[in-house]
Amino acid sequence: MSSKKEQKLDGTKKSDKMVDTHREFLDMDTDEEDFGRQESPEVEEELPPEPEKPVFTEKDLLILVKYVKDLTVFPAFGDENWSENCDQIIREYFENPSHVLLTILQEGNKLTAILNFPKYASKGFMYFLRSPWQIYTAENFLDTVLFGSINGDIKIIKDEVFSNLHEFIIRLTKEIYEPKGLTTLYVPKENLLNKLLEPSTKIDCFLLGEDRKTILPEEDQRKRETVDRLEKIVWSWIVQIHDAAVTSSSRKNIECIQDEVNYWKAKHLNLNYLRAQLVNPEVRSIINILRNFRSFSLDKFEKLAKHIETRIEEISSNLMYLNILLDFCKNLNVPEDAETSITEALLLILYIWIEAPFYHTTSNIETLCKAFSSQIIFQCKNYIKLDVIFGNNPEEGKKLLEKCIFCCNIYKTIYDNLMTTVVLYINPNKKWDINATEVFKKMDTFKQRCYDVIEISEALLIFGRYTKIGLLGSPRGTEYEAYWREIENLFYESLNKITAARDTIFDITKFNWLKKICRFRYTIQQLENMVWKIFSNEIQYCYTYAINISKEYEQSIQKTDVNMDMSCISWYLNSQYTIMRNAADWIGDCAIEKCTMQQYKHVLHVIDERKKMFNTYSIHES
């Protein structure tokens, strides 16, 4: 056999018109009240109608017929060797996508086209393949067609081609339905199925797995090849059923209790959908064929089919308990009434842990606790108003954030108390083996984000346009006013970068926020240094003014009340110091602050010494 494949079928370009014999389960009702009941699905007696056939223009059909002829290569054969009915058969292949195979073979001195495998082709043939109801067009044919040339034993070639086709469609079916959360079994459409349902009188001459070199009658050889293909398909079903009914898939994106309920609803829907396929007449026919031929795969298949029933019962039980918690969490009053609401919710989780016959595993309960943590975070995020924080009322915004932080803290406290006291009281022999670090990991990150935003709101209270720190005194007030405007503009430039990223602040799955808040802190530190520089200049000005007053007092013949002037200077410095400490105590110490504080203490000491000196001088004068 020689094979030539110009292009593999591109799975991304296939028509969506795939036959789905169980479409009714895509729209099945999964309301909570139905999950507790076990019902046998009704078997459809009639197959659904075929998908709509494509409509081609005459020009497109001519192009497609020419493509087929151009790709067909037979030595010493040209355009004049095509039989009269070839064009019509090739057109039928494109107009009716139910035909999977188009074959071109030599009959005498003519080339003939048929819509099946040839029974006999001593000189080989060309074939064109597609998946069922895949639509070829003039635009996609050359990019997606699978074709080849065959020489040799047609029976063996037919078996290999069908096997490859089945494997391809199994993969294609998985790619289409798996993203939808549905396990769809591929059922082949070979015409030999009905014949195989009645085993021949020579069936005892071979069993599946027998040495393939055994010489068998042609009819039994044909059956064995077909049954081998069917068994491969059943093994693919076994893998699919095992993945759906036995393997525990990890939960992703569980952000609230509703997400956890949706996860189990999806599994319940999929298993019901899968169960309905197992009673499909075509599936049962394949199973009966393999039973007649004593297939080794049947025991595994039947056990998994029974396990589906067990899993549906378990999931229905899980949903019954989860819906109790879901109904409560729909009205969860956090962060307003955090203590009461959280306590009741955690008690419901404990109830599920004790009473749920299937959901009580450590893995499930830990997932449920993490989902509840995410639920609290979700409601706190909706409670926080960033427009208020970044607007003209940062103090009110800060209160909202502090309430959310309190909610997170009280949740952890209640959790620890319940799990260390109530659990032992309920059942001393049952261990609460939940990883608390995992339960509160997102919560701790969310709290830190709240603290970050509080830091921003405090910066707004200092540098924002709606509040001033009052550091605009002395004869140099105009100069300081311009300096302060520069600080203010730099602050809002940095704040605007923060507000532009507001959607990522409380998205704890995104870590680029850390870089943004670090840049903001650095900017604020630089602005803080600039403010301390203003205070340092004021201290220097007061020091110079105090020294000048002292000199004037010593040189003046008419003594003035110099202590009053010195006291005013001290009072002014103390008031400026208080403003600075109130403004800067939230950001931490910095180098210029330490130097300025030393300067401040030194000047106050100088003023005090001068006042003492003048007091002593006044006493001696009197």
HUKARA-V980246 format. One record per backbone hydrogen bond with DSSP energy under -0.5 kcal/mol. CO is the residue of the C=O (numbers start at 1). NH is the residue of the N-H. Records with the same first field share a line. If there is no record, write none. Layout:
CO = NH / NH
This chain:
4 = 6
9 = 11
10 = 13
11 = 14
16 = 18
19 = 21
20 = 23
22 = 25
23 = 26 / 27
24 = 27
25 = 28
31 = 34 / 35
32 = 35
34 = 37
37 = 39
39 = 41
42 = 44
57 = 61
58 = 62
59 = 63
60 = 64
61 = 65
62 = 66
63 = 67
64 = 68
65 = 69
66 = 70
67 = 71
68 = 72
71 = 73
72 = 74
74 = 77
78 = 81
79 = 82
81 = 111
83 = 86
85 = 89
86 = 90
87 = 91
88 = 92
89 = 93
90 = 94
91 = 95
92 = 96
95 = 97
96 = 99
97 = 133
98 = 100
100 = 130
102 = 128
103 = 114
104 = 126
105 = 112
107 = 110
110 = 107
111 = 83
112 = 105
114 = 103
121 = 124
124 = 106
125 = 150
126 = 104
127 = 148
128 = 102
129 = 146
131 = 134
134 = 136
137 = 141
140 = 144
141 = 144 / 145
145 = 7 / 147
146 = 129
148 = 127
150 = 125
152 = 154
153 = 157
154 = 158
155 = 159
156 = 160
157 = 161
158 = 162
159 = 163
160 = 164
161 = 165
162 = 166
163 = 167
164 = 168
165 = 169
166 = 170
167 = 171
168 = 172
169 = 173
170 = 174
171 = 175
172 = 176
173 = 177
174 = 178
177 = 180 / 182
178 = 181
182 = 184
183 = 185
186 = 188
190 = 193
192 = 196
193 = 197
194 = 197
195 = 198
197 = 199
200 = 203
202 = 205
203 = 206
207 = 210
211 = 214
214 = 216
217 = 221
218 = 222
219 = 223
220 = 224
221 = 225
222 = 226
223 = 227
224 = 228
225 = 229
226 = 230
227 = 231
228 = 232
229 = 233
230 = 234
231 = 235
232 = 236
233 = 237
234 = 238
235 = 239
236 = 240
237 = 241
238 = 242
239 = 243
240 = 244
241 = 245
242 = 246 / 247
247 = 249
253 = 255
256 = 260
257 = 261
258 = 262
259 = 263
260 = 264
261 = 265
262 = 266
263 = 267
264 = 268
265 = 269
266 = 270
267 = 271
268 = 272
269 = 273
270 = 274
271 = 275
272 = 276
273 = 277
274 = 278
275 = 279
276 = 279
277 = 280
280 = 284
281 = 285
282 = 286
283 = 287
284 = 288
285 = 289
286 = 290
287 = 291
288 = 292
289 = 293
290 = 295
291 = 294
293 = 208
295 = 298
297 = 301
298 = 302
299 = 303
300 = 304
301 = 305
302 = 306
303 = 307
304 = 308
305 = 309
306 = 310
307 = 311
308 = 312
309 = 313
310 = 314
311 = 315
312 = 316
313 = 317
314 = 318
315 = 319
316 = 320
317 = 321
318 = 322
319 = 323
320 = 324
321 = 324 / 325
322 = 326
323 = 327
324 = 328
325 = 329
326 = 330
328 = 331
329 = 332
332 = 334
333 = 337
335 = 338
337 = 341
338 = 342
339 = 343
340 = 344
341 = 345
342 = 346
343 = 347
344 = 348
345 = 349
346 = 350
347 = 351
348 = 352
349 = 353
350 = 354
351 = 355
352 = 356
356 = 360
358 = 361
361 = 365
362 = 366
363 = 367
364 = 368
365 = 369
366 = 370
367 = 371
368 = 372
369 = 373
370 = 374
371 = 375
372 = 376
373 = 377
374 = 378
375 = 379
376 = 380
377 = 381
378 = 382
379 = 383
380 = 384
384 = 386
385 = 388 / 389
386 = 390
388 = 393
393 = 397
394 = 398
395 = 399
396 = 400
397 = 401
398 = 402
399 = 403
400 = 404
401 = 405
402 = 406
403 = 407
404 = 408
405 = 409
406 = 410
407 = 411
408 = 412
409 = 413
410 = 414
411 = 415
412 = 416
413 = 417
414 = 418
415 = 419
416 = 420
417 = 421 / 422
418 = 422 / 423
421 = 425
422 = 426
423 = 427
427 = 430
429 = 431
431 = 433
432 = 434
434 = 436
435 = 439
436 = 440
437 = 441
440 = 444
441 = 445
442 = 446
443 = 447
444 = 448
445 = 449
446 = 450
447 = 451
448 = 452
449 = 453
450 = 454
451 = 455
452 = 456
453 = 457
454 = 458
455 = 459
456 = 460
457 = 461
458 = 462
459 = 463
460 = 464
464 = 467
470 = 472
474 = 477
476 = 480
477 = 481
478 = 482
479 = 483
480 = 484
481 = 485
482 = 486
483 = 487
484 = 488
485 = 489
486 = 490
487 = 491
488 = 492
489 = 493
490 = 494
491 = 495
492 = 496
493 = 497
494 = 498
495 = 499
496 = 500
497 = 501
498 = 501
499 = 502
501 = 504 / 505
502 = 505 / 506
504 = 507
506 = 508
507 = 510
511 = 514
512 = 516
513 = 517
514 = 518
515 = 519
516 = 520
517 = 521
518 = 522
519 = 523
520 = 524
521 = 525
522 = 526
523 = 527
524 = 528
525 = 529
526 = 530
527 = 531
528 = 532
529 = 533
530 = 534
531 = 535
532 = 536
533 = 537
534 = 538
535 = 539
536 = 540
537 = 541
538 = 542
539 = 543
540 = 544
541 = 545
542 = 546
543 = 547
544 = 548
545 = 549
546 = 550
547 = 551
548 = 552
549 = 553
550 = 554
551 = 555
552 = 556
557 = 559
560 = 562
561 = 564 / 565
562 = 566
563 = 567
564 = 568
565 = 569
566 = 570
567 = 571
568 = 572
569 = 573
570 = 574
571 = 575
572 = 576
573 = 577
574 = 578
575 = 579
576 = 580
577 = 581
578 = 582
579 = 583
580 = 584
581 = 585
584 = 587 / 588
590 = 594
591 = 595
592 = 596
593 = 597
594 = 598
595 = 599
596 = 600
597 = 601
598 = 602
599 = 603
600 = 604
601 = 605
602 = 606
603 = 607
604 = 608
605 = 609
606 = 610
607 = 611
608 = 612
609 = 613
610 = 614
611 = 615
612 = 616
613 = 617
614 = 618
615 = 619
616 = 620
617 = 621
618 = 622
